[in-house]
Amino acid sequence: MKHVLSAEQYNKQSLEELFNLTDDIQNNPKKYAQTLEGKIVAVMFYEPSTRTRLSFETAVLRLGGKIITTENASSNSSGKKGESLEDTIKILQGYADSIVIRHSSDTWPQEAASIATVPILNGGAGKGEHPTQALLDVYTIREHRKTLDGVKIAILGDLLNGRTIHSLLKLVSLYENVEVYGLSKECFALPQEYIDMLQKRGIQYKKCINFEDIPKDIDVMYHTRIQSERFEGDFGKEEYIINKEVLNQFSAHTIVLHPLPRNEEISTDIDDDPRAMYFKQAQNGLFVRMALFVQAFQK
């Protein structure tokens, strides 16, 4: 049994094992078509989702398993009646062989894993982490660059509440000679704990105030939308928008990633640019999550 709770549980070796498996699944899908035959996976999302929930469900189906799911667990489950997450886990593990959850609590993955007798996969935890998203992000960068060593990455948007950013930094900081640049409104700046983590791992974090502060040979620009559901008040529109004019200031090898959904922070006028890889990134999520299920049930 293998839980997927946090990006912190991975090192370079375990990432390479996962990504090699992902490559094999992508190249030889029929080889894995019956991997989850006879298995049932419960999918409980207490927050809205399109890509994460549907890619998890599709991963199970493509591996020959079955799913039990609810589209909006915050309204359509006993959580609405006050049932604790602990009780929900105890019930679901009697029905299913694995459980995928998204929840507004930052700490739910550890709480669930402490009592679960089946593999738990974190589909997003409040403002904390989104490890499977970070895994597919790093896989996409690796697919493009062949290696994460020496990668120069700019993170943009809501660096405060963006759990995809938080998990991504934990993974890229495992590699050598990494450079990280951050561009956001001051109210959405990267929390100090992540800056400290990067520095502890020998990575300097440069805070930027405009696109001109980002090196023109940057390898990756990773944008996120303002996570308006995580706070009260109106902080206005995104100031840092990647459009054709902005993207053309950067190298031909600079790729643009986004966990989606996007709002105005990435213009549709770059969708046909080969450097815009967010749709391929989302597709990679299916293969990475298939690999995670294969690993979760390995004996």
Phi, psi and omega per residue, in radians:
M1 nan 2.240 3.137
K2 -2.297 2.006 3.044
H3 -1.350 2.722 2.954
V4 -2.149 1.689 -2.990
L5 -1.945 -0.664 -2.989
S6 -2.643 2.644 3.032
A7 -1.121 -0.383 -3.093
E8 -1.192 -0.268 -3.115
Q9 -1.405 -0.085 -3.084
Y10 -1.806 2.622 2.938
N11 -2.232 -3.121 -3.069
K12 -1.062 -0.672 -3.122
Q13 -1.160 -0.807 -3.119
S14 -1.200 -0.545 3.060
L15 -1.148 -0.767 -3.123
E16 -1.120 -0.664 3.089
E17 -1.098 -0.767 3.120
L18 -1.113 -0.764 -3.072
F19 -1.252 -0.599 3.049
N20 -1.128 -0.699 3.077
L21 -1.126 -0.728 3.114
T22 -1.063 -0.747 3.085
D23 -1.005 -0.776 -3.092
D24 -1.161 -0.703 3.106
I25 -1.114 -0.727 -3.123
Q26 -1.167 -0.626 -3.092
N27 -1.528 -0.426 -3.075
N28 -2.353 1.077 -3.028
P29 -1.055 -0.589 -3.107
K30 -1.140 -0.467 -3.138
K31 -1.076 -0.469 -3.036
Y32 -1.951 0.148 -2.974
A33 -1.114 -0.368 -3.124
Q34 -2.036 0.276 -3.062
T35 -1.023 -0.676 -3.112
L36 -1.835 0.395 3.119
E37 -1.018 2.252 -3.113
G38 1.489 -0.035 -3.138
K39 -1.739 2.549 3.059
I40 -2.110 2.308 3.110
V41 -2.018 2.259 3.071
A42 -1.605 2.297 -3.134
V43 -2.083 1.941 -3.086
M44 -2.111 1.877 -3.130
F45 -1.977 1.989 3.136
Y46 -1.538 -0.078 3.070
E47 -2.263 2.728 -3.099
P48 -1.072 2.617 3.110
S49 -2.858 2.539 2.977
T50 -2.021 -1.203 -3.056
R51 -1.086 -0.847 -3.044
T52 -1.133 -0.889 -3.093
R53 -1.119 -0.849 -3.061
L54 -1.228 -0.551 3.106
S55 -1.261 -0.638 3.028
F56 -1.065 -0.813 -3.118
E57 -1.143 -0.734 3.107
T58 -1.126 -0.669 3.114
A59 -1.020 -0.777 3.126
V60 -1.085 -0.798 -3.101
L61 -1.142 -0.707 -3.141
R62 -1.205 -0.371 3.097
L63 -1.613 0.088 3.068
G64 1.561 0.143 3.126
G65 -1.637 -3.069 3.102
K66 -2.216 2.770 -3.116
I67 -2.172 2.623 2.848
I68 -2.135 2.331 -2.951
T69 -2.642 2.788 2.958
T70 -2.339 2.401 -3.015
E71 -1.245 -0.629 -3.095
N72 -2.445 1.510 -3.016
A73 -1.171 -0.420 3.129
S74 -1.159 -0.472 3.138
S75 -1.912 -0.498 -3.000
N76 -1.950 0.481 3.069
S77 -2.423 3.088 3.135
S78 -1.242 -0.101 2.981
G79 -1.040 -0.541 3.086
K80 -1.104 -0.476 -3.131
K81 -1.626 0.053 3.106
G82 1.716 0.151 3.121
E83 -1.123 2.380 -3.140
S84 -1.281 2.722 3.075
L85 -1.082 -0.623 3.121
E86 -1.038 -0.806 3.132
D87 -1.152 -0.671 3.124
T88 -1.068 -0.766 3.124
I89 -1.080 -0.769 -3.124
K90 -1.090 -0.603 3.106
I91 -1.280 -0.857 -3.034
L92 -1.125 -0.611 -3.122
Q93 -1.217 -0.225 3.009
G94 -1.461 -0.261 -3.130
Y95 -1.804 -0.561 -2.937
A96 -2.239 2.820 -3.127
D97 -1.610 -0.188 3.081
S98 -2.781 2.740 -3.103
I99 -2.321 2.264 3.019
V100 -1.949 2.258 -3.097
I101 -2.345 2.499 2.846
R102 -2.098 2.329 -3.064
H103 -2.571 2.733 -3.111
S104 -1.336 -0.254 3.139
S105 -1.415 2.333 3.114
D106 -1.176 -0.464 -2.968
T107 -1.817 0.032 -3.041
W108 -1.043 -0.620 -3.078
P109 -1.045 -0.767 3.134
Q110 -1.165 -0.676 3.112
E111 -1.108 -0.770 -3.124
A112 -1.160 -0.774 -3.096
A113 -1.148 -0.463 -3.105
S114 -1.205 -0.330 -3.118
I115 -2.083 -0.232 -3.005
A116 -1.314 2.510 3.045
T117 -1.873 0.080 3.081
V118 -2.250 2.802 -3.135
P119 -1.068 2.346 3.079
I120 -1.884 2.284 3.079
L121 -2.070 2.209 -3.073
N122 -1.406 1.988 3.093
G123 -1.682 0.234 -3.135
G124 2.268 2.236 -3.072
A125 -2.253 1.657 3.058
G126 0.869 -2.283 3.069
K127 -1.627 0.080 -3.026
G128 -1.389 -1.448 -3.032
E129 -2.402 2.783 3.013
H130 -2.486 1.281 -2.953
P131 -1.104 -0.655 -3.103
T132 -1.213 -0.527 3.042
Q133 -1.137 -0.781 3.134
A134 -1.101 -0.637 3.118
L135 -1.115 -0.744 3.124
L136 -1.257 -0.522 3.067
D137 -1.106 -0.857 -3.120
V138 -1.161 -0.664 3.088
Y139 -1.049 -0.723 3.139
T140 -1.135 -0.730 3.102
I141 -1.115 -0.765 3.126
R142 -1.083 -0.707 3.134
E143 -1.071 -0.616 -3.111
H144 -1.438 -0.754 -3.025
R145 -1.778 -0.188 -3.078
K146 1.326 -0.351 3.138
T147 -2.663 2.714 3.039
L148 -1.690 -0.284 3.101
D149 -1.050 2.331 3.110
G150 1.360 0.129 -3.108
V151 -1.225 2.443 3.048
K152 -1.957 2.022 -3.012
I153 -2.201 2.342 3.039
A154 -1.850 2.273 3.074
I155 -1.893 2.337 -3.023
L156 -2.318 2.706 3.029
G157 1.756 -2.318 -3.088
D158 -1.562 1.544 -3.110
L159 -1.461 -0.249 -3.141
L160 -1.364 -0.892 -3.040
N161 -1.760 -0.132 -3.041
G162 -1.316 1.714 -3.097
R163 -1.160 -0.458 3.083
T164 -1.122 -0.675 3.098
I165 -1.106 -0.776 -3.072
H166 -1.086 -0.768 3.113
S167 -1.226 -0.670 -3.140
L168 -1.046 -0.761 -3.123
L169 -1.107 -0.615 3.129
K170 -1.145 -0.537 -3.138
L171 -1.459 -0.839 -3.084
V172 -1.146 -0.448 -3.132
S173 -1.279 -0.072 3.057
L174 -1.363 -0.240 -3.021
Y175 -1.726 2.977 -3.050
E176 -1.600 2.540 3.003
N177 0.982 0.708 3.127
V178 -1.507 2.484 3.053
E179 -2.128 2.356 -3.123
V180 -2.198 2.280 3.117
Y181 -2.133 2.388 -3.096
G182 -2.110 2.241 3.139
L183 -2.256 2.043 -3.130
S184 -2.823 2.910 2.908
K185 -1.070 2.641 -3.110
E186 -1.033 -0.614 -3.111
C187 -1.248 -0.202 3.107
F188 -2.045 0.443 -3.090
A189 -1.151 2.697 3.126
L190 -1.090 2.271 3.123
P191 -1.023 2.569 -3.075
Q192 -1.044 -0.536 -3.103
E193 -1.071 -0.555 3.133
Y194 -1.400 -0.587 3.042
I195 -1.114 -0.751 3.104
D196 -1.090 -0.715 3.130
M197 -1.070 -0.781 3.132
L198 -1.075 -0.798 -3.131
Q199 -1.116 -0.654 3.109
K200 -1.101 -0.528 3.133
R201 -1.638 0.210 3.055
G202 1.425 0.375 -3.124
I203 -2.008 2.147 3.098
Q204 -1.460 2.369 3.128
Y205 -1.853 2.177 3.125
K206 -1.871 2.112 3.090
K207 -1.450 2.260 -3.087
C208 -1.945 2.719 3.124
I209 -2.011 -0.195 3.073
N210 -2.799 3.033 -3.112
F211 -1.104 -0.478 -3.116
E212 -1.146 -0.375 3.126
D213 -1.380 -0.218 -3.139
I214 -1.540 2.263 3.135
P215 -0.990 2.452 -3.084
K216 -1.220 -0.312 3.108
D217 -1.734 0.402 3.125
I218 -0.989 2.480 -3.126
D219 -1.427 -0.700 -3.034
V220 -2.391 2.289 2.900
M221 -1.936 2.004 -3.067
Y222 -1.933 1.881 -3.079
H223 -1.783 2.652 3.043
T224 -2.345 2.652 3.073
R225 -1.354 2.830 3.014
I226 -1.191 2.165 -3.075
Q227 -1.447 1.251 -3.015
S228 -1.072 -0.421 3.133
E229 -1.289 -0.144 -3.073
R230 -1.685 -0.054 -3.095
F231 -2.654 2.914 3.088
E232 -1.785 2.634 3.115
G233 1.799 2.953 -3.118
D234 -2.011 2.020 -3.132
F235 -1.793 0.276 3.041
G236 1.337 -2.955 -3.085
K237 -1.489 2.840 3.084
E238 -1.133 2.281 -3.126
E239 -1.501 -0.442 -3.009
Y240 -1.917 1.666 -3.038
I241 -1.880 2.225 3.066
I242 -1.567 1.920 3.055
N243 -2.160 -3.055 -3.066
K244 -1.057 -0.721 -3.133
E245 -1.082 -0.756 3.136
V246 -1.203 -0.838 -3.074
L247 -1.072 -0.602 -3.119
N248 -1.248 -0.108 3.033
Q249 -1.406 -0.208 -3.040
F250 -1.906 3.037 -3.019
S251 -1.134 2.774 3.072
A252 -1.167 -0.314 3.139
H253 -1.721 -0.008 3.107
T254 -1.248 2.159 3.095
I255 -1.860 2.656 3.133
V256 -1.939 2.175 3.091
L257 -2.079 2.698 3.123
H258 -2.768 2.331 -3.138
P259 -1.234 -0.267 -3.115
L260 1.066 2.627 0.097
P261 -1.334 2.678 3.088
R262 -1.726 2.756 2.960
N263 -2.008 -2.041 -3.112
E264 -1.618 -0.036 -2.991
E265 -1.245 -0.375 3.023
I266 -2.210 2.108 -3.099
S267 -1.317 2.529 3.103
T268 -1.187 -0.206 -3.112
D269 -1.289 -0.076 3.053
I270 -1.871 0.042 -3.055
D271 -1.007 -0.571 -3.116
D272 -1.569 -0.024 3.097
D273 -1.308 2.283 -3.132
P274 -1.056 -0.287 3.106
R275 -1.395 -0.280 3.113
A276 -1.444 1.799 -2.976
M277 -1.999 0.327 -3.052
Y278 -1.244 -0.484 3.093
F279 -1.345 -0.667 3.024
K280 -1.130 -0.664 3.074
Q281 -0.999 -0.808 3.128
A282 -1.130 -0.686 3.106
Q283 -1.114 -0.670 3.112
N284 -1.071 -0.444 3.119
G285 -1.030 -0.601 3.103
L286 -1.105 -0.837 -3.075
F287 -1.197 -0.691 3.114
V288 -1.127 -0.735 -3.128
R289 -1.247 -0.526 2.987
M290 -1.070 -0.773 3.134
A291 -1.101 -0.644 3.132
L292 -1.142 -0.679 3.086
F293 -1.171 -0.711 3.103
V294 -1.016 -0.812 3.128
Q295 -1.142 -0.658 -3.078
A296 -1.076 -0.528 -3.077
F297 -1.840 0.092 3.079
Q298 -1.171 2.456 -3.137
K299 -1.566 nan nan
